[in-house]
Amino acid sequence: AELEGVTPAVHVTHSRFHQMPPDAPDAELEGPTTHTELSSTTDYTTADSEPAAQQSESGSKATELSTYCRAIAANPSWTHVDLPPDLMLAVECEADSTAPASEPAPSPAASSMAAISGNEVVTHDQAAVLNSGGSNRPCSPVRQISSNVPLLNEEVVTVCALLRESIALRRKYRSNVERQIFDNPDEVEAASEEACDPFTPPPYANRHFSFQLRNGVFVVWEESSAAAAGPRAYGRKDDAPPAFAAAPSLSTYTSDLARLLYITSDPAVNSFCYGRLQILQARFRLHKMEHEQEEEAEQRAVPHRDFYNVRKVDTHVHLAAAMNQKHLLRFIKRKMRVSPDEVVTTSASGEPMTLAQVFEEMRMTPYDLSIDALGMHTDNKTFCRFDKFNLKYNPLGMSKLREIFLKTENACKGRYFAEITKELFDDLAFSKYQKAEYRISIYGRNIQEWDRLADWIVDHQLYSPHNRWLIQVPRLYGMYHNNRMVRTFSEFLDNLFLPLFEVSTNPRLHPKLHLLLRQVVGFDCVDDESKAEGRLPTPEDPAVQPEQWTAGNPHYAYYCYYLYANIHVLNSLRSAQGLSTFCFRPHAGEAGELNHLHAAFLTSRGINHGINLRKCPALQYLYYLSQIGIAISPLSNNALFLTLSKSPMYDFFSIGLNVSLSTDDPLMFHYTREPLMEEYCIAK
């Protein structure tokens, strides 16, 4: 930045500069996006359009261009930016990085100047540049450059090729039938608060398909009659090809994951990406310094919108901990007062127990209950101790109370939990401007779980226009196998996905599940990332197929692949039937190994937490280029793995990563009826 007095200053000309066009990843690797301009202490615009004046100034201009070319060589990220016309024409490089700057056609400069002139905000110094040598004067390109300095060195070209390869690896795993994402706000349908009936079966195409689990992934065939539809008998063979393209195989995934790990561990890649991240962050800070007052004035001019009533979506919150402690405490006291004689559980001997008997067994009365006695808020003992954090789900430290009030399957058929959920829906409706994506669990222990969950949702009429469901799958196969609930990982996958393929093929088989899936938008994968896990599959040491996987818990990447691959096929089937589709948004990067984030980069639409991205500049830059959604929960991280002062939330936001704020578990981390507002206030 200090080469012979040339001090480029990057200026961002609009607050929406982080919203990248669809081809942004490739454009970003070519250099800064078209939302930036470079100005310097040296005026590179044409001072005089007369030939004599040009001839007299050619020597000094060539010297200035030579100086700028050397600066470009030292800073490859300055190439392909919007410059004044003569400099743009002089330094624009060819595709080959070793080729010297030549004299290209004037059309790129003209389009560049049009882009500059069309910006919504132009500062005084930029306006002077435009008026002195922009659209009002003819363009006089420099005819000769005194130094043939290459604008890109060989290392940068190699790094950019590796980054493009990484993005291509991710694109290999994307599907055109995945749940739609909108790049243009104009494409989004207008929101409607009108009441609808989510419990009326939606129409479907009624095509006939058969399916079978093979090597851990369901394969689907189209059939000519309803008699042949449904699960295929094992051993049935025919020559018909599958109806839908399969996801990349496990061996391909393993090779791609190894390649991605190699690329992001390369020192040159990390060095380049670190520099790019620093530039992006500096642009935002400079933009904020120059335009903060203007944006505040624009914001004040918007009617009926402020910090409180702008719409917010809690993109990561678990239903079992979505209420605050005061809410749960009042609910427990009310139930003790209104219905103490209702049977809510069974004793160790199998005898039915009322709510009053449960409290008598604990030697407590409703008067003894308090927030402190409830003991569900995190403290210093839970930091880096996910096992102790999980115990906070038990009111008063009693797992029996958790079963009564926070479970869908119990003696009262989850009625108390349903009533609390409806009160949460009422809170969302009262706040009016907040939405949520509550997560409910499917464990994969048996094949009836889906129907029981659907019964709970439909029988209690759990619906709100402010909420959509995500299904979270805990990575607990090892525990299920040890308890002899499942025999192989293939059986675990069969329990998870067989009911979904059945209801997508013939909704009449699971009518309530068919209604539930109307409200489901995606799948999550959850558990403690910091604990020890199985080995990472590699090309040299590949993992066995799910049919052969028996003892031990698989690696995070193994879970990610089989969840992604089956959702990929399921989406194709449901799209063919005219039904809704799902996305995969797992927990990743909260703790543990970085390879969790690599696996999620290939397989997921978005992730939750992602704070470990701060440890790897290359991976962080790839998440930026791909604009992968990251739901960050600073207060949750503060209590468990990363103190608030070290939270990367603001850095991620200023760099331009696609981040959102979320609450995770308000029962443990928040105090008010609007936990998401607490997150926004603290972040602000």
N, C-alpha and C positions, 0 to 999 in steps of 0.2 A: 504493500500500500504506500510505501514511501520511495518507490523507484524514481529518482530524479524529479521529485516534486509532483508526480502524477498521483493524485489522491482520489480514486473513484469513490463516489458516494451513491449507494443504492437507495432509491426512494420508492416506496410502495404507494401506489396511487389510489388504492381503494381498500376499504375495510374487509371486503370479501375476497382478498387476494389468495386466501387458502382454498377457495373453491376451485378445484382444478378441472379442466375439461377431460373428456373420456380418454384422450390420448396423452394425459399428463405424464404417466411414467416415462414414456419415451422422450417426451418434450423436456422433462426435467433432467434427464441424463444428457441431453444436448446442451443444457445450460439453463439459466433462469427463465421463468415463464414470461410471457408477453406482458405481464402486469408490472414489470420492472423497467427502470431506465437507469442509465449510468450518466452521471455528470462529473465534471472534474474541474480542477482549478484552471486548466487550460481550455480555452474555447476552440473546439474543433470544427465549428461551423464555418461556412465560406464567408469570409469577410468582405469580399468584393467579387462581383461576377464578371468584371472586365478582364479580358485576356492578359493585358499588361500587368494588372495587379496580381493575377494568378501566377504569372511567370516570376514576379519579384518575390512572391512568398513561397514558392515551391520548395526552396531549400529548407526553410524553417519548418514548413509543414511536414516534409519528409522526416526531419529529425524528430518532430513530435510523434509522428506515426511509428517511427522506429522505437521510441521510448515506450509507447503504448503497447506495441507488439511484445516487447520484452516483459512488460507487466502482465500481458495476457498469457505468455508462456509460463510465468510463475504462478498465475491464477487461472487455470483452465476453465473454471466455472464462469468466467466473464464472457465466454464466447457465445455467439448467437443471441445477443441481447439487442434491445432497441437503442440505436445510437443515432446521432446526427448523420445526415445522408452521406457526406463525403467520407467520413470515417467508417461508416457501415460498409460502403462499397470497397474501401481500401483494405479492410481487415477481414472481410468475410472469407471463411476458409472452405476448402473442398472437403469431400467425405474422407479422403485420405489425410490423416493427421500430419504426415510428413510433407505434404505439398505446401509451397509458399503461398501467401495471400495473392490472389489474382484479381483481375477487374471483371466482376460479374455483371449481369444485366441489371438495369436500374429498377426493375419491378420489386425486388425485395425491399429496397430502401423506401420506395414509394409506399408500399404496404406498411412498412415499419412506421413511417411518418404518419400514416393515416391512423395507425393504432395509438400513437402518442397523442395525436390531436383529438382523438375520440375519447380519451380518458375523462372520467367524470370530475376528477380533482387534479388541478395543475397548480403547482406552487409558483411563486414569482420568478425564481431563478430558472425553472423549466420553461415558463412562458417567455422569458427573455431569449432562451436558446431557440425556441420555436419561431419567434418573431425575427431573430437575426439570420437564421439559416435554414428555416423549416419550409413550410409550404408556400411562403410568399416569394421565395427566390429560387432561381434555377439551380439544379444540382450540378456541382462541378467535381466530379470524382478525381482523386489524385491519380496521376498517370504512372507514377513510379514509386516504389518503396525502396528505401536505401538498405533495408536489412531483411533477409529472407529467414526470419525466425519462425519456426513452426509454432502454431497456436496451441497444439496439444502434443504432449510428449507420449512416448510409447506406453508408459505405465498407466496413464489416465485412460488411454484407449482400451487397454486390457481390463482395467477396473470397470469401466462402463459396460464392456461386453459381458463381464461376469454378472453385473447387476441386472442387465437385460436377460441373461440366462436364468437368473433367480426368479424374475417376474414371469418368465415363460413357464418355469416349473409350476408356479402357482396357478397360472391360467389353465394348465393342463387338467387341474382338478376342479375347475369351475363348471357349472352346468347351466344351460340356458332355460331349464325348467325350475331352477332354484327360486325361492320366494323373491318376488320382484323388488328391486331397489331403484329409487328414483334419483337421477342425477339433476334433473331440472324441476324446480318447484312447480312450474306450470303443468307438469304431467300428473301431479297428485290431485286426486279427486277432492272436492270440497268436503270438509268435515260436516257431519250431520249429527245433531243431538236428538233426532227423532227416535222414538222408541221402535225397536225391532224385536222380532221373535227369534232368538237364537236357538230355540228348542223345536223349531220346525225343520224336518229333514230337508236338506238342500238337494236339488236335482243332480243327477249324474248321468254319464253317457251310457251306462249299462253294457259296456263291452265285456267280453269273456276272456279271462286270463287265468292261467295256472302258474304256480310258483313253487320253488323248492330251495332250501338252504344248502348251498354247496361251498365248501371251504370257507365257511363263515359269512358268506355274502349271498343274499337271495337272488335267484335268477328267475325271470318272468318270461312266459311264453303266451302268445295270444292263441285262443282256442275258437273253434267254429260254433261250439254249442255250450250251453250252461252246464250240461252234464259233465263235461271235461274240465270245467273251471274249478278253482280252489287249489288246495295243497296237493302237490303231486306225490304219488306213492313212490317210495324209494325203490330204485331198480328199473323204473320206467325209462325206456330209451326211445328216441325218435330222431329224425334228421332235421327237425324244424329248428331254425336259429332262434336265439332269444329275441324277444320283442323290442328290447331297449339296449342301448349301448352300455356296457359294463364300466364301472369305475376302473382306474388303473389298478393293476394287480398288486398284491402285497410285495412281491419282489421288486416291481417298478417303484413302488412307494419307498421301499427301503433304500434303493439306489438313489432316488431323488433326495431323500432326507440326508443321506450321507454326502451327496454333492452340495446341498445347501449348507450343511455344517462346515464343509471344507471352504466354501466361498466366504462365509461370514467370519471365519477364523483367519483369513488372509490379512496380514498386516497392512498391505497396500490398500485393500478394500476398506478396512476400518479407518485408515488415515484419511482417505478421500471422503468417506461418509461423515467422519467427524467434522471435517472442514465444511461440508455442505450443510450439516445440521447447525453449525455455528453461524453460517451466513443466513440461513432461514430465520434463526432466532434474532439475529441482529436486525434483519429487515423489519420484523414485527416490532421490535423495540423502537426503531427509528420511526416507523409509521405511527406508533402510539405517541411518541414525543411530538411529532409534527401535527397530528390530526385529532388528538384526544378531545380538544375543546370543540372542534367542528362536529365530531360525532356525538358528543354530549348534547350539543344544540339540536342536531337532527333528531336525537332520541327524545328530547323534551317536546319536540314538535309533533310527535306521533300521538294521536288521541287515544285515550283509554288503553294505553299499554305502558307498563312500568316494570320494575324489577319483580314485583309480586304477581302480577297477572299476565305476564308472558308465559306461554305454555311450556311446560317442562315434562319430560318423560323419565321415569325411574326405570332405566334399562337393565337393572340388576338388583333384584330384591327377592328374598326367599319368603314364601308365604308363612311358614311356621314361625318366623321372627319379624313379620311385617308390622306388628303393632308395637307401641311403646310399653314400658313397664306399668305405667299408671293405667293405661287402657286394660291390660290383662288383669291387673290387681282388682280394678273395679268390677270386671266381669266375674272373677272368681267370687268376690264378696256377694255380688248380686245373686249368683246361683246358689250360694249357701243360704241366703236369706229367702229366696223364692222357692227353690225346689231341693231342700236338703235330703228328702227321702227318695229321690230318684236313683235307680240303680245305674251305676256308671262304670263298674269294673267287677272283677272277681278276686277273691282272696287266693292265697297260695294253695288252699285245699280245694279251690274250684267253687266256693260259695259266692253268690252274688253280694256285692257291697254297694251301699248307698253313699252319696257324697258325704253325709254326716258321719258315717262310719269310717270313711277314709280319713277325715280330719281327727276323729277320736283316736284312730290308730297312730296318727302322728302327734297326738297330745297337743293339739292346737285348736284355737277357735278363730272365727273371722276377725275378732277384735285384735288378735295377735299379729295379723298380717300387716305388713308394711313394705315399702319399696326396698328397704334394706334387708328385711327378712326374706323377700322374694329372691334376692341375690342373683339376678340374671344379667346385671351389667358387668362389662369387662373391667378388669383391674390390672395392676402390674404383674400379677401372677399368670396372666394369660399371654403375655408377650413371648412370642416364639414357642408357645405351648398350645398347639392346636387341639391336643387331647383335652386340656383343661377348658379350652374355649367350648368344645362340644358339650361339656358338662353343664355349661351355663344355660342350655336349652331346658334344663329340668327346674321347674319352679320349686323353690324351697329346698332344692337339691334332691327332689324326689322324682324318680323316673315315672312313677305311677301317675303323678299329676300331669306330666307331659303327655302320657298316653290318653288321659281323660280330656284334656283341653286342647292339645295341639296335634292330634292324630286323626286321620280319616277312618281308621279301622279300630273300633273298640266296642264296648258293650252297648253304647248308645248310638252306634253307627256314625260316629263323627259329627253328631248334631251340634255339640258345643263349638267345635272348630268351625263349622259352617256358619253359626251365628256370629262368631267373631269376624269371619271373612265378610259377611254382609255388612257389618259395622265398618270395616275397612272400606268397602265399596261406598258406603254413605259418606265417609270422610273424603274420598276422592270426588264424589259428586258435590259435596259442600265447597271444597276448594275450587272446583270447576275447571281450573287451569292446569291440573296435574293429571298425568296418566301413569300407568304402571304396567310392568310385565312380571307378574308374580310367578314364581317357580314352585312347582309341586313335583313330588318324587315318584319315579317308577324304578324299582330296585332290580328287577330281573330275577327274583327268587322263584317265582312261579308264573304260570301263564295266565292266571286269573286276575292279576293285578290291574290290568287295563280296565276290565269290566267293573271291578270294584271301585276304581277311581271314577269312572264314568257314571256309575250309580250315584256316587256321592255328589258329583257336580250337578247332574240332571235332577235327581230327586229333591235336592235342596234349592234348585233354581239359582245356582250361583253364576250370575252374569252381571257385568257392568260394561257400559260403552267406554269406560275409562280404563279398562283392563284387558290384556290378552295373556294367555297362559304360555309358559315355557315348561317343558318337561326336563327335569334334571335327573341324570343317571349317576348315582354314586359309584365310584370305582372300588367296589367292595367284593369283587368276585372271590378273592382269596379267602375272605371270612365266610362267604356262603359255602365254598367248597369244604372248608374245615368243619363247618356245622352240618355237612352232608345235605345241603339244600339243592345243590347242583353238582353234576359230576364233571362236566367239561365246560370250557368257555363257549363252545358251540351251543350247548344247552342254554347258557346264559343269554346268548344272542337270540336264540329261538324264543325265549320267554319275552324278550324285549320287542321283537319285530313281527313275529308270526301273527298276533292279533291285528296289527296295523295293515299287513298285507291282506288278511282276510276281510277286514272291513272296507278296504279300498277296492277290493274285487267285488264283494257283495255286501253292501251296507246293511242288508236285512239280517245278517248273521249277528251283528253287534249294533243294534239301533242307537243305544245311548252313547256308545263310543263314537259312532258316526256324528252325533250332535256335539260331543266334546271336541272333536278334532276341528270343528269350525272355528273354535276360539283359540286353538293352539297355533303358534307362529314359529316355534323352533325347539331345538333340543340343546341342553346344557350337559356338561360332564363335570362332576364336582368331587372333591375330596381334598385331603391335606397333601399339598404338593411337596411339603418339606420332608415327608417321611421316606424311608428307603423303599425302593421299588425294584422290580425285575430289570434284567439287562436290556439295554437299548438294542433293537434289531439292527444289524448291519449286513452289508452284502457278504462279508466274510463269515459272519456268524448269524445267519437268518433265524427268525423265530419259527417255531413249528406252527402248523395249521391249528385252528381252534378245536378241531375234533381231537387232536392229540394233546391239547393243553389241559392239564389236570391240576396239579398242585401249584400253589404260589400265585401271587397277584401279578398280572402282566404289567409291562411298562406303559407309561402314559401314552407314548406314541402308538402302541398296539391298540389301546382303547380308541384313540382318535381315528385310526384308520378304519376299524370295523364299524364304528358308529357312522363315520362319514360315508363309507361305501354303501351301507344299507340305506341310509337316508337318500343317497344319490339315486338308487334304483327305486325306492319308494316314491320319490318326487316324480320320476318319469311315469310310474304307474298312475299316480293320482292326477297328474296333468292330463294323461290320456283319458281319464274318466271325468275330466272337467271339475276336479276337486281341488281344494287348497293344497299348497305345498309348504315345506318347512325349510328352515336354515339351521346350520350347526354353529353354535356360539358357546364354546366351552370356557371354563375357568382355565386361565393359562398365565404364567408369569407372576403369580402372587408370591411364590417362594420356590425353592428347589432348583432343579437344573435348567439351564437355558434351552436345552433341546426340547422342552415343552413348547416353547414359543416357536421353534422351528417346525415342529409337527403341526401346530395350530396355523402357522403361516400357509402351509400347503392345503390343509383340509377345511378350515373354518371360514365362515363369513365374517365373524367378529369374535372378540374375546372379552373376558371379564378380568379385571385387575391389570395385568400387563406391566406392573411396575418394574419387573426385572429387565425390561427393554433398555433401561438406563445403563445397563452393564455392557451392552454390545452396540456400538454406533452403527455397524453395518446392518444389523437386524432392525434396529430402530428406523434407519433410513428406508429400508425395504417396506416396513409397515407404513411409513409416510407415503412412499410412492404408490403403494397399492391402496391407500386410504382404507385400511382395515379398521373397522369400528372397535374402540377400546372403551369399555365401561369401567371407569376408575372410581374407587370408593376410598377417599383419603382418610376419613375417620375410622373406617374398618382397618385399613393398613396401619394407622397410627396405633391401634390397640393390639395388633397382632405381629406385624413384621417390619414396619418402617414408620418411624416417627414423622409427625406432620411437617416438621421443619425440613425433612429430607425428601418429602413427597415430590415426585417428578411431574405432577399434574400441570403446573403452570409452564414448565419447560416444554412438555408435550404439546400443550395448547399453543404456545407462542411459535413453536416450530411448524405447526400445521398438521399434526397428527389428528386423526378423526376420533376425538375423545368426547365422552359425555360423563356427567357426574351421576353417581348412583349411591344408594344407601346400604346395600348388602343385607344387613340385619339390624333394623331400627331397634328391636327389642334389646340389643346389647350395646348399641353405640349412640342412640339418640334419646331425646327427652320430650319432644313436642309432638303434636298431631301432624305436623308437616315436616317429617325428617329430611325430605329432599330440599326443602328451603334452608334447613340448617347447613346442608352440604354447600349450597350455593352461597350462602352468607359467608361461611368460613373461606371458601375459595375466592370470593370477591375481596 
